[in-house]
Amino acid sequence: MPRARYKQVVDRLAADIRGGQLIPGTRLPTHRQLARSHGIALATATRVYSELESMGLVSGETGRGTFVRETALPPGLGIDQPASNPDMLDLNFNYPALPGQANLLRKALRELAVAGDMEALLRYQPHAGRQHEQQAVAAHLRDRGIDVQAENVLLVSGAQHGLAITAMALLHPGDVIAVDALTYSGFKVLAETYRLELAPIAAGADGPDLNALRQLCKTRRVRAVYCMPTLHNPLGWVLDLPTREQLATIAREHGLLIIEDAAYAFLADNPPPPLATLAPERTVYISGFSKSVATGLRVGFVAAPSAWVPALERCIRATTWNTPSVMTAIACRWLEDGTVAQLEAQKRDDACQRQAIARRVLAGLPLVAHPASYFVWLPLGEDVRADQVAMALLQQGVSVSTAEPFCTAAQVPHALRLALGSLTLDVLPQALQTVRDVIERHTY
């Protein structure tokens, strides 16, 4: 078939989709039907749909067919945070805050202004942080069951920066990283940026299928495994101790680097030991204060084996030189005086309240969540399309994320991820009720 004719089929379908003749959710002809109607080969029909999918106009779903996508959704929905719209009810991103936190910041800034060497805060800092700051974070980690020395702690500009320097320092383009089939969207963005191949591991209700991980390691040269064993984002699981021990064993058997993301771990009450305790020689532990304190406080930390610290420190130098000294000073003061521990306890209670609201408003829907997490995973019915629901919600002033930003598998489930931590407690029920109403209107 001449290329011009093949392109004509693609262009005609694309024009019909963009022009509204083929509305979102429309099931397109099967590959065979498309081939017959246009007099083209079956392989060429497959190529037509593949090109339309790469253009973001259709989605192919195994066993169901090819459907027109909702193209009016903002690009990057669920991954890129747009400019703040005061009228939008945000169930997309979490920036949990408690009443009175602004006063804590005012007090900390006043104390910082009258104590210590202000001149020192105006100069470059050591790339990994000043020694007393590393000691403060190390003491914080020991409270979480991680016996780490101060020299193995690096201060970074948030957990996302910690993930980025780990990829820069310890991974190479083309490396295969085992991840959950549904995982943190920010790690997907990072993998795309650093050209890492993500190999999805299927998951059950309580965690990843470790037999599938073992099989993957036998058939592929896997370099690392990225995981969130304590309060998984978006599914909320907390892996039990036998599962963690099995994961550590697999990592040792196959020489895997473990990247342990603990951004939400503070919400889990008395979880099993971190992987950084079970396999300290091969685990990079990453977290920060964005969720436990404030998202604007871009201070995080990385704990790593001694052999990897120089390379990680070099990458801090290459990206930010050092974490901003004023923010780091405030964060470490709050660690030392108990403010962080107090805020974490208050936010655990706050998250439990929000989960209770979600369970009440969304009762009867198949929620997947930890009882103390700031998010809910909401699978949709067989005939409910997530992109259409998300678009309808945007039109009503509610922003949510579909499964697409979190999915690493070929088949993207129709589901919503609802962030519960950004709206006030009096507004949250209204937003969730709108979600319920829109889902019910789209259920056939």
KOLDRENLO-954043 format. One record per residue (C-alpha): residue number from 1; residue in one letter; y, x, z. Coordinates in steps of 0.25 Angstrom, whole numbers, plus 5000, padded with zeros to 4 digits. Example, Ala and Ser with C-alpha at 12.3 -4.5 7.8 and 13.67 -1.06 7.14 Angstrom:
<nodes>
{pos:1&code:A&v:4982&u:5049&w:5031} .
{pos:2&code:S&v:4996&u:5055&w:5029} .
</nodes>
This chain:
<nodes>
{pos:1&code:M&v:5000&u:5000&w:5000} .
{pos:2&code:P&v:5014&u:5006&w:4996} .
{pos:3&code:R&v:5022&u:5010&w:5008} .
{pos:4&code:A&v:5034&u:5001&w:5003} .
{pos:5&code:R&v:5025&u:4989&w:5004} .
{pos:6&code:Y&v:5019&u:4993&w:5018} .
{pos:7&code:K&v:5033&u:4994&w:5023} .
{pos:8&code:Q&v:5037&u:4981&w:5017} .
{pos:9&code:V&v:5027&u:4974&w:5026} .
{pos:10&code:V&v:5032&u:4982&w:5038} .
{pos:11&code:D&v:5047&u:4979&w:5035} .
{pos:12&code:R&v:5044&u:4964&w:5032} .
{pos:13&code:L&v:5037&u:4962&w:5045} .
{pos:14&code:A&v:5047&u:4970&w:5053} .
{pos:15&code:A&v:5059&u:4962&w:5047} .
{pos:16&code:D&v:5052&u:4949&w:5050} .
{pos:17&code:I&v:5050&u:4954&w:5065} .
{pos:18&code:R&v:5065&u:4959&w:5066} .
{pos:19&code:G&v:5070&u:4947&w:5059} .
{pos:20&code:G&v:5063&u:4937&w:5068} .
{pos:21&code:Q&v:5054&u:4931&w:5058} .
{pos:22&code:L&v:5042&u:4937&w:5066} .
{pos:23&code:I&v:5046&u:4934&w:5081} .
{pos:24&code:P&v:5041&u:4942&w:5093} .
{pos:25&code:G&v:5027&u:4938&w:5097} .
{pos:26&code:T&v:5022&u:4934&w:5083} .
{pos:27&code:R&v:5008&u:4938&w:5080} .
{pos:28&code:L&v:5008&u:4945&w:5066} .
{pos:29&code:P&v:4996&u:4944&w:5056} .
{pos:30&code:T&v:4984&u:4953&w:5059} .
{pos:31&code:H&v:4983&u:4966&w:5052} .
{pos:32&code:R&v:4973&u:4960&w:5042} .
{pos:33&code:Q&v:4982&u:4948&w:5039} .
{pos:34&code:L&v:4994&u:4957&w:5037} .
{pos:35&code:A&v:4987&u:4965&w:5027} .
{pos:36&code:R&v:4982&u:4953&w:5019} .
{pos:37&code:S&v:4996&u:4946&w:5019} .
{pos:38&code:H&v:5003&u:4958&w:5014} .
{pos:39&code:G&v:4991&u:4964&w:5005} .
{pos:40&code:I&v:4990&u:4977&w:5013} .
{pos:41&code:A&v:4979&u:4985&w:5019} .
{pos:42&code:L&v:4975&u:4982&w:5033} .
{pos:43&code:A&v:4979&u:4996&w:5037} .
{pos:44&code:T&v:4992&u:4994&w:5031} .
{pos:45&code:A&v:4994&u:4981&w:5039} .
{pos:46&code:T&v:4991&u:4989&w:5052} .
{pos:47&code:R&v:5001&u:4999&w:5048} .
{pos:48&code:V&v:5012&u:4988&w:5046} .
{pos:49&code:Y&v:5009&u:4983&w:5060} .
{pos:50&code:S&v:5009&u:4997&w:5065} .
{pos:51&code:E&v:5023&u:5000&w:5059} .
{pos:52&code:L&v:5028&u:4987&w:5065} .
{pos:53&code:E&v:5023&u:4991&w:5078} .
{pos:54&code:S&v:5030&u:5004&w:5078} .
{pos:55&code:M&v:5043&u:4997&w:5075} .
{pos:56&code:G&v:5041&u:4989&w:5087} .
{pos:57&code:L&v:5040&u:4976&w:5080} .
{pos:58&code:V&v:5026&u:4972&w:5083} .
{pos:59&code:S&v:5015&u:4975&w:5093} .
{pos:60&code:G&v:5000&u:4975&w:5090} .
{pos:61&code:E&v:4991&u:4970&w:5101} .
{pos:62&code:T&v:4976&u:4973&w:5100} .
{pos:63&code:G&v:4968&u:4960&w:5099} .
{pos:64&code:R&v:4981&u:4951&w:5097} .
{pos:65&code:G&v:4988&u:4956&w:5085} .
{pos:66&code:T&v:5002&u:4961&w:5081} .
{pos:67&code:F&v:5014&u:4954&w:5087} .
{pos:68&code:V&v:5029&u:4954&w:5084} .
{pos:69&code:R&v:5036&u:4961&w:5095} .
{pos:70&code:E&v:5049&u:4957&w:5102} .
{pos:71&code:T&v:5059&u:4967&w:5095} .
{pos:72&code:A&v:5071&u:4962&w:5103} .
{pos:73&code:L&v:5066&u:4968&w:5116} .
{pos:74&code:P&v:5075&u:4980&w:5119} .
{pos:75&code:P&v:5069&u:4994&w:5115} .
{pos:76&code:G&v:5064&u:5001&w:5127} .
{pos:77&code:L&v:5062&u:4989&w:5135} .
{pos:78&code:G&v:5055&u:4993&w:5148} .
{pos:79&code:I&v:5057&u:5008&w:5145} .
{pos:80&code:D&v:5072&u:5010&w:5143} .
{pos:81&code:Q&v:5081&u:5005&w:5153} .
{pos:82&code:P&v:5093&u:4998&w:5146} .
{pos:83&code:A&v:5108&u:4998&w:5151} .
{pos:84&code:S&v:5109&u:4989&w:5163} .
{pos:85&code:N&v:5111&u:4974&w:5160} .
{pos:86&code:P&v:5116&u:4967&w:5173} .
{pos:87&code:D&v:5111&u:4953&w:5168} .
{pos:88&code:M&v:5097&u:4958&w:5165} .
{pos:89&code:L&v:5086&u:4956&w:5175} .
{pos:90&code:D&v:5078&u:4969&w:5175} .
{pos:91&code:L&v:5063&u:4968&w:5177} .
{pos:92&code:N&v:5062&u:4980&w:5168} .
{pos:93&code:F&v:5066&u:4992&w:5176} .
{pos:94&code:N&v:5065&u:4994&w:5191} .
{pos:95&code:Y&v:5076&u:4999&w:5199} .
{pos:96&code:P&v:5073&u:4994&w:5213} .
{pos:97&code:A&v:5085&u:4995&w:5223} .
{pos:98&code:L&v:5087&u:4990&w:5237} .
{pos:99&code:P&v:5099&u:4985&w:5243} .
{pos:100&code:G&v:5107&u:4996&w:5250} .
{pos:101&code:Q&v:5103&u:5007&w:5241} .
{pos:102&code:A&v:5117&u:5009&w:5236} .
{pos:103&code:N&v:5121&u:5012&w:5250} .
{pos:104&code:L&v:5110&u:5022&w:5252} .
{pos:105&code:L&v:5116&u:5029&w:5240} .
{pos:106&code:R&v:5130&u:5029&w:5245} .
{pos:107&code:K&v:5126&u:5034&w:5259} .
{pos:108&code:A&v:5117&u:5045&w:5252} .
{pos:109&code:L&v:5129&u:5050&w:5243} .
{pos:110&code:R&v:5139&u:5050&w:5256} .
{pos:111&code:E&v:5129&u:5058&w:5263} .
{pos:112&code:L&v:5126&u:5068&w:5252} .
{pos:113&code:A&v:5141&u:5070&w:5250} .
{pos:114&code:V&v:5143&u:5075&w:5265} .
{pos:115&code:A&v:5131&u:5082&w:5267} .
{pos:116&code:G&v:5124&u:5095&w:5260} .
{pos:117&code:D&v:5129&u:5104&w:5249} .
{pos:118&code:M&v:5136&u:5095&w:5239} .
{pos:119&code:E&v:5139&u:5107&w:5230} .
{pos:120&code:A&v:5124&u:5109&w:5229} .
{pos:121&code:L&v:5122&u:5095&w:5223} .
{pos:122&code:L&v:5132&u:5099&w:5211} .
{pos:123&code:R&v:5123&u:5111&w:5207} .
{pos:124&code:Y&v:5110&u:5112&w:5199} .
{pos:125&code:Q&v:5098&u:5109&w:5208} .
{pos:126&code:P&v:5084&u:5115&w:5207} .
{pos:127&code:H&v:5076&u:5109&w:5196} .
{pos:128&code:A&v:5066&u:5103&w:5205} .
{pos:129&code:G&v:5076&u:5099&w:5216} .
{pos:130&code:R&v:5081&u:5106&w:5229} .
{pos:131&code:Q&v:5070&u:5111&w:5239} .
{pos:132&code:H&v:5074&u:5101&w:5250} .
{pos:133&code:E&v:5074&u:5090&w:5239} .
{pos:134&code:Q&v:5060&u:5094&w:5235} .
{pos:135&code:Q&v:5056&u:5094&w:5249} .
{pos:136&code:A&v:5061&u:5080&w:5252} .
{pos:137&code:V&v:5053&u:5074&w:5240} .
{pos:138&code:A&v:5041&u:5082&w:5244} .
{pos:139&code:A&v:5041&u:5076&w:5258} .
{pos:140&code:H&v:5043&u:5062&w:5251} .
{pos:141&code:L&v:5030&u:5065&w:5243} .
{pos:142&code:R&v:5022&u:5069&w:5255} .
{pos:143&code:D&v:5025&u:5055&w:5261} .
{pos:144&code:R&v:5019&u:5050&w:5248} .
{pos:145&code:G&v:5006&u:5058&w:5250} .
{pos:146&code:I&v:5010&u:5070&w:5241} .
{pos:147&code:D&v:5009&u:5083&w:5248} .
{pos:148&code:V&v:5019&u:5091&w:5239} .
{pos:149&code:Q&v:5027&u:5103&w:5241} .
{pos:150&code:A&v:5042&u:5103&w:5239} .
{pos:151&code:E&v:5041&u:5113&w:5228} .
{pos:152&code:N&v:5032&u:5104&w:5220} .
{pos:153&code:V&v:5042&u:5093&w:5220} .
{pos:154&code:L&v:5053&u:5092&w:5209} .
{pos:155&code:L&v:5065&u:5082&w:5209} .
{pos:156&code:V&v:5067&u:5075&w:5196} .
{pos:157&code:S&v:5077&u:5064&w:5191} .
{pos:158&code:G&v:5068&u:5053&w:5193} .
{pos:159&code:A&v:5053&u:5050&w:5191} .
{pos:160&code:Q&v:5055&u:5049&w:5176} .
{pos:161&code:H&v:5061&u:5063&w:5175} .
{pos:162&code:G&v:5049&u:5067&w:5183} .
{pos:163&code:L&v:5039&u:5062&w:5173} .
{pos:164&code:A&v:5047&u:5068&w:5162} .
{pos:165&code:I&v:5047&u:5082&w:5168} .
{pos:166&code:T&v:5032&u:5081&w:5170} .
{pos:167&code:A&v:5030&u:5077&w:5156} .
{pos:168&code:M&v:5039&u:5089&w:5151} .
{pos:169&code:A&v:5033&u:5099&w:5160} .
{pos:170&code:L&v:5018&u:5096&w:5161} .
{pos:171&code:L&v:5015&u:5088&w:5148} .
{pos:172&code:H&v:5016&u:5091&w:5133} .
{pos:173&code:P&v:5019&u:5082&w:5121} .
{pos:174&code:G&v:5006&u:5076&w:5116} .
{pos:175&code:D&v:4999&u:5076&w:5130} .
{pos:176&code:V&v:4991&u:5064&w:5133} .
{pos:177&code:I&v:4995&u:5057&w:5146} .
{pos:178&code:A&v:4986&u:5047&w:5152} .
{pos:179&code:V&v:4994&u:5035&w:5157} .
{pos:180&code:D&v:4991&u:5020&w:5161} .
{pos:181&code:A&v:4991&u:5010&w:5150} .
{pos:182&code:L&v:5003&u:5004&w:5157} .
{pos:183&code:T&v:5012&u:5015&w:5163} .
{pos:184&code:Y&v:5026&u:5018&w:5167} .
{pos:185&code:S&v:5035&u:5016&w:5155} .
{pos:186&code:G&v:5044&u:5029&w:5158} .
{pos:187&code:F&v:5031&u:5038&w:5156} .
{pos:188&code:K&v:5029&u:5032&w:5142} .
{pos:189&code:V&v:5043&u:5035&w:5138} .
{pos:190&code:L&v:5041&u:5049&w:5144} .
{pos:191&code:A&v:5028&u:5051&w:5136} .
{pos:192&code:E&v:5034&u:5047&w:5123} .
{pos:193&code:T&v:5046&u:5056&w:5125} .
{pos:194&code:Y&v:5037&u:5068&w:5128} .
{pos:195&code:R&v:5026&u:5064&w:5118} .
{pos:196&code:L&v:5015&u:5062&w:5128} .
{pos:197&code:E&v:5003&u:5054&w:5124} .
{pos:198&code:L&v:5000&u:5043&w:5134} .
{pos:199&code:A&v:4986&u:5039&w:5135} .
{pos:200&code:P&v:4984&u:5025&w:5142} .
{pos:201&code:I&v:4974&u:5022&w:5152} .
{pos:202&code:A&v:4970&u:5008&w:5154} .
{pos:203&code:A&v:4972&u:5002&w:5168} .
{pos:204&code:G&v:4967&u:4991&w:5177} .
{pos:205&code:A&v:4973&u:4983&w:5188} .
{pos:206&code:D&v:4973&u:4995&w:5198} .
{pos:207&code:G&v:4975&u:5007&w:5189} .
{pos:208&code:P&v:4971&u:5015&w:5177} .
{pos:209&code:D&v:4957&u:5016&w:5171} .
{pos:210&code:L&v:4953&u:5030&w:5176} .
{pos:211&code:N&v:4941&u:5030&w:5167} .
{pos:212&code:A&v:4950&u:5028&w:5155} .
{pos:213&code:L&v:4958&u:5040&w:5160} .
{pos:214&code:R&v:4945&u:5048&w:5161} .
{pos:215&code:Q&v:4941&u:5044&w:5147} .
{pos:216&code:L&v:4954&u:5047&w:5141} .
{pos:217&code:C&v:4954&u:5061&w:5147} .
{pos:218&code:K&v:4940&u:5064&w:5141} .
{pos:219&code:T&v:4945&u:5060&w:5127} .
{pos:220&code:R&v:4960&u:5065&w:5127} .
{pos:221&code:R&v:4967&u:5077&w:5132} .
{pos:222&code:V&v:4975&u:5070&w:5143} .
{pos:223&code:R&v:4985&u:5079&w:5150} .
{pos:224&code:A&v:4990&u:5070&w:5161} .
{pos:225&code:V&v:4990&u:5056&w:5167} .
{pos:226&code:Y&v:5002&u:5048&w:5171} .
{pos:227&code:C&v:5000&u:5038&w:5182} .
{pos:228&code:M&v:5007&u:5030&w:5193} .
{pos:229&code:P&v:4996&u:5028&w:5204} .
{pos:230&code:T&v:5005&u:5022&w:5214} .
{pos:231&code:L&v:5012&u:5010&w:5209} .
{pos:232&code:H&v:5010&u:5010&w:5194} .
{pos:233&code:N&v:5021&u:5006&w:5185} .
{pos:234&code:P&v:5019&u:4995&w:5179} .
{pos:235&code:L&v:5006&u:4990&w:5185} .
{pos:236&code:G&v:5009&u:4993&w:5200} .
{pos:237&code:W&v:4995&u:4999&w:5204} .
{pos:238&code:V&v:4993&u:5009&w:5215} .
{pos:239&code:L&v:4980&u:5017&w:5212} .
{pos:240&code:D&v:4970&u:5018&w:5223} .
{pos:241&code:L&v:4965&u:5031&w:5228} .
{pos:242&code:P&v:4952&u:5032&w:5221} .
{pos:243&code:T&v:4959&u:5030&w:5208} .
{pos:244&code:R&v:4969&u:5040&w:5211} .
{pos:245&code:E&v:4958&u:5050&w:5215} .
{pos:246&code:Q&v:4951&u:5047&w:5202} .
{pos:247&code:L&v:4963&u:5049&w:5194} .
{pos:248&code:A&v:4966&u:5063&w:5200} .
{pos:249&code:T&v:4951&u:5066&w:5197} .
{pos:250&code:I&v:4953&u:5063&w:5182} .
{pos:251&code:A&v:4965&u:5071&w:5182} .
{pos:252&code:R&v:4958&u:5083&w:5188} .
{pos:253&code:E&v:4946&u:5081&w:5179} .
{pos:254&code:H&v:4955&u:5081&w:5166} .
{pos:255&code:G&v:4966&u:5090&w:5170} .
{pos:256&code:L&v:4977&u:5079&w:5170} .
{pos:257&code:L&v:4991&u:5080&w:5175} .
{pos:258&code:I&v:4994&u:5068&w:5184} .
{pos:259&code:I&v:5008&u:5062&w:5183} .
{pos:260&code:E&v:5010&u:5053&w:5195} .
{pos:261&code:D&v:5021&u:5044&w:5194} .
{pos:262&code:A&v:5025&u:5038&w:5207} .
{pos:263&code:A&v:5038&u:5031&w:5204} .
{pos:264&code:Y&v:5034&u:5018&w:5211} .
{pos:265&code:A&v:5024&u:5024&w:5221} .
{pos:266&code:F&v:5033&u:5022&w:5233} .
{pos:267&code:L&v:5031&u:5007&w:5232} .
{pos:268&code:A&v:5016&u:5008&w:5235} .
{pos:269&code:D&v:5013&u:5007&w:5250} .
{pos:270&code:N&v:5003&u:5018&w:5254} .
{pos:271&code:P&v:4997&u:5021&w:5241} .
{pos:272&code:P&v:4985&u:5031&w:5239} .
{pos:273&code:P&v:4989&u:5046&w:5237} .
{pos:274&code:P&v:4997&u:5050&w:5225} .
{pos:275&code:L&v:4989&u:5057&w:5214} .
{pos:276&code:A&v:4998&u:5069&w:5217} .
{pos:277&code:T&v:4990&u:5070&w:5230} .
{pos:278&code:L&v:4977&u:5068&w:5224} .
{pos:279&code:A&v:4979&u:5078&w:5212} .
{pos:280&code:P&v:4991&u:5086&w:5216} .
{pos:281&code:E&v:4988&u:5098&w:5207} .
{pos:282&code:R&v:4989&u:5089&w:5194} .
{pos:283&code:T&v:4999&u:5078&w:5198} .
{pos:284&code:V&v:5014&u:5077&w:5195} .
{pos:285&code:Y&v:5020&u:5066&w:5205} .
{pos:286&code:I&v:5032&u:5059&w:5200} .
{pos:287&code:S&v:5042&u:5049&w:5207} .
{pos:288&code:G&v:5056&u:5047&w:5211} .
{pos:289&code:F&v:5066&u:5038&w:5218} .
{pos:290&code:S&v:5070&u:5029&w:5207} .
{pos:291&code:K&v:5062&u:5017&w:5212} .
{pos:292&code:S&v:5061&u:5021&w:5227} .
{pos:293&code:V&v:5076&u:5023&w:5228} .
{pos:294&code:A&v:5084&u:5020&w:5216} .
{pos:295&code:T&v:5083&u:5022&w:5201} .
{pos:296&code:G&v:5096&u:5029&w:5200} .
{pos:297&code:L&v:5091&u:5039&w:5209} .
{pos:298&code:R&v:5085&u:5048&w:5198} .
{pos:299&code:V&v:5077&u:5057&w:5208} .
{pos:300&code:G&v:5062&u:5059&w:5206} .
{pos:301&code:F&v:5052&u:5069&w:5210} .
{pos:302&code:V&v:5040&u:5076&w:5204} .
{pos:303&code:A&v:5029&u:5083&w:5212} .
{pos:304&code:A&v:5020&u:5092&w:5205} .
{pos:305&code:P&v:5010&u:5104&w:5206} .
{pos:306&code:S&v:5016&u:5117&w:5208} .
{pos:307&code:A&v:5012&u:5122&w:5194} .
{pos:308&code:W&v:5020&u:5111&w:5187} .
{pos:309&code:V&v:5032&u:5112&w:5195} .
{pos:310&code:P&v:5039&u:5123&w:5187} .
{pos:311&code:A&v:5037&u:5115&w:5174} .
{pos:312&code:L&v:5042&u:5102&w:5180} .
{pos:313&code:E&v:5054&u:5109&w:5186} .
{pos:314&code:R&v:5057&u:5115&w:5172} .
{pos:315&code:C&v:5057&u:5102&w:5166} .
{pos:316&code:I&v:5067&u:5097&w:5177} .
{pos:317&code:R&v:5076&u:5108&w:5173} .
{pos:318&code:A&v:5075&u:5104&w:5158} .
{pos:319&code:T&v:5078&u:5089&w:5160} .
{pos:320&code:T&v:5088&u:5088&w:5172} .
{pos:321&code:W&v:5089&u:5101&w:5179} .
{pos:322&code:N&v:5088&u:5094&w:5192} .
{pos:323&code:T&v:5088&u:5081&w:5198} .
{pos:324&code:P&v:5103&u:5077&w:5201} .
{pos:325&code:S&v:5106&u:5083&w:5215} .
{pos:326&code:V&v:5113&u:5071&w:5221} .
{pos:327&code:M&v:5102&u:5061&w:5218} .
{pos:328&code:T&v:5091&u:5071&w:5223} .
{pos:329&code:A&v:5099&u:5074&w:5236} .
{pos:330&code:I&v:5100&u:5059&w:5238} .
{pos:331&code:A&v:5086&u:5056&w:5235} .
{pos:332&code:C&v:5081&u:5067&w:5244} .
{pos:333&code:R&v:5090&u:5063&w:5256} .
{pos:334&code:W&v:5084&u:5049&w:5255} .
{pos:335&code:L&v:5070&u:5055&w:5255} .
{pos:336&code:E&v:5073&u:5063&w:5268} .
{pos:337&code:D&v:5080&u:5052&w:5275} .
{pos:338&code:G&v:5070&u:5041&w:5272} .
{pos:339&code:T&v:5078&u:5033&w:5263} .
{pos:340&code:V&v:5068&u:5034&w:5251} .
{pos:341&code:A&v:5057&u:5030&w:5261} .
{pos:342&code:Q&v:5065&u:5018&w:5265} .
{pos:343&code:L&v:5069&u:5014&w:5251} .
{pos:344&code:E&v:5054&u:5015&w:5247} .
{pos:345&code:A&v:5050&u:5006&w:5258} .
{pos:346&code:Q&v:5060&u:4996&w:5255} .
{pos:347&code:K&v:5057&u:4996&w:5240} .
{pos:348&code:R&v:5042&u:4993&w:5243} .
{pos:349&code:D&v:5046&u:4981&w:5250} .
{pos:350&code:D&v:5056&u:4977&w:5239} .
{pos:351&code:A&v:5045&u:4979&w:5228} .
{pos:352&code:C&v:5036&u:4970&w:5236} .
{pos:353&code:Q&v:5046&u:4959&w:5237} .
{pos:354&code:R&v:5048&u:4960&w:5222} .
{pos:355&code:Q&v:5033&u:4959&w:5219} .
{pos:356&code:A&v:5032&u:4947&w:5228} .
{pos:357&code:I&v:5043&u:4940&w:5220} .
{pos:358&code:A&v:5036&u:4944&w:5207} .
{pos:359&code:R&v:5023&u:4938&w:5212} .
{pos:360&code:R&v:5030&u:4926&w:5216} .
{pos:361&code:V&v:5038&u:4923&w:5203} .
{pos:362&code:L&v:5027&u:4928&w:5193} .
{pos:363&code:A&v:5016&u:4922&w:5201} .
{pos:364&code:G&v:5004&u:4918&w:5192} .
{pos:365&code:L&v:5007&u:4929&w:5182} .
{pos:366&code:P&v:4998&u:4942&w:5181} .
{pos:367&code:L&v:5007&u:4952&w:5189} .
{pos:368&code:V&v:5003&u:4966&w:5190} .
{pos:369&code:A&v:5010&u:4973&w:5201} .
{pos:370&code:H&v:5010&u:4981&w:5214} .
{pos:371&code:P&v:5015&u:4973&w:5226} .
{pos:372&code:A&v:5026&u:4983&w:5229} .
{pos:373&code:S&v:5030&u:4987&w:5215} .
{pos:374&code:Y&v:5043&u:4985&w:5207} .
{pos:375&code:F&v:5036&u:4980&w:5195} .
{pos:376&code:V&v:5026&u:4969&w:5190} .
{pos:377&code:W&v:5017&u:4970&w:5178} .
{pos:378&code:L&v:5016&u:4956&w:5171} .
{pos:379&code:P&v:5005&u:4955&w:5160} .
{pos:380&code:L&v:5008&u:4943&w:5151} .
{pos:381&code:G&v:4999&u:4933&w:5145} .
{pos:382&code:E&v:4991&u:4934&w:5133} .
{pos:383&code:D&v:5001&u:4927&w:5124} .
{pos:384&code:V&v:5014&u:4932&w:5131} .
{pos:385&code:R&v:5021&u:4944&w:5124} .
{pos:386&code:A&v:5028&u:4953&w:5133} .
{pos:387&code:D&v:5039&u:4957&w:5123} .
{pos:388&code:Q&v:5043&u:4942&w:5121} .
{pos:389&code:V&v:5043&u:4940&w:5136} .
{pos:390&code:A&v:5052&u:4952&w:5138} .
{pos:391&code:M&v:5062&u:4948&w:5127} .
{pos:392&code:A&v:5063&u:4934&w:5133} .
{pos:393&code:L&v:5065&u:4940&w:5147} .
{pos:394&code:L&v:5076&u:4949&w:5141} .
{pos:395&code:Q&v:5083&u:4937&w:5135} .
{pos:396&code:Q&v:5083&u:4930&w:5149} .
{pos:397&code:G&v:5089&u:4943&w:5155} .
{pos:398&code:V&v:5076&u:4949&w:5161} .
{pos:399&code:S&v:5071&u:4963&w:5157} .
{pos:400&code:V&v:5056&u:4966&w:5158} .
{pos:401&code:S&v:5047&u:4976&w:5152} .
{pos:402&code:T&v:5035&u:4974&w:5144} .
{pos:403&code:A&v:5022&u:4982&w:5145} .
{pos:404&code:E&v:5026&u:4990&w:5133} .
{pos:405&code:P&v:5034&u:5001&w:5140} .
{pos:406&code:F&v:5022&u:5003&w:5150} .
{pos:407&code:C&v:5011&u:5003&w:5140} .
{pos:408&code:T&v:5004&u:5015&w:5135} .
{pos:409&code:A&v:4992&u:5008&w:5128} .
{pos:410&code:A&v:4992&u:5003&w:5114} .
{pos:411&code:Q&v:4991&u:4989&w:5119} .
{pos:412&code:V&v:5003&u:4984&w:5126} .
{pos:413&code:P&v:5000&u:4973&w:5136} .
{pos:414&code:H&v:5010&u:4961&w:5136} .
{pos:415&code:A&v:5016&u:4962&w:5150} .
{pos:416&code:L&v:5029&u:4964&w:5158} .
{pos:417&code:R&v:5033&u:4974&w:5168} .
{pos:418&code:L&v:5043&u:4968&w:5178} .
{pos:419&code:A&v:5051&u:4977&w:5186} .
{pos:420&code:L&v:5054&u:4971&w:5199} .
{pos:421&code:G&v:5064&u:4981&w:5206} .
{pos:422&code:S&v:5077&u:4979&w:5199} .
{pos:423&code:L&v:5081&u:4965&w:5202} .
{pos:424&code:T&v:5086&u:4960&w:5215} .
{pos:425&code:L&v:5076&u:4952&w:5223} .
{pos:426&code:D&v:5084&u:4939&w:5221} .
{pos:427&code:V&v:5084&u:4941&w:5205} .
{pos:428&code:L&v:5070&u:4946&w:5203} .
{pos:429&code:P&v:5063&u:4932&w:5205} .
{pos:430&code:Q&v:5072&u:4926&w:5194} .
{pos:431&code:A&v:5069&u:4938&w:5184} .
{pos:432&code:L&v:5054&u:4936&w:5187} .
{pos:433&code:Q&v:5055&u:4921&w:5185} .
{pos:434&code:T&v:5061&u:4923&w:5172} .
{pos:435&code:V&v:5050&u:4933&w:5168} .
{pos:436&code:R&v:5040&u:4922&w:5172} .
{pos:437&code:D&v:5047&u:4911&w:5164} .
{pos:438&code:V&v:5047&u:4919&w:5151} .
{pos:439&code:I&v:5033&u:4923&w:5152} .
{pos:440&code:E&v:5029&u:4909&w:5154} .
{pos:441&code:R&v:5037&u:4904&w:5142} .
{pos:442&code:H&v:5030&u:4915&w:5134} .
{pos:443&code:T&v:5016&u:4911&w:5138} .
{pos:444&code:Y&v:5009&u:4902&w:5128} .
</nodes>
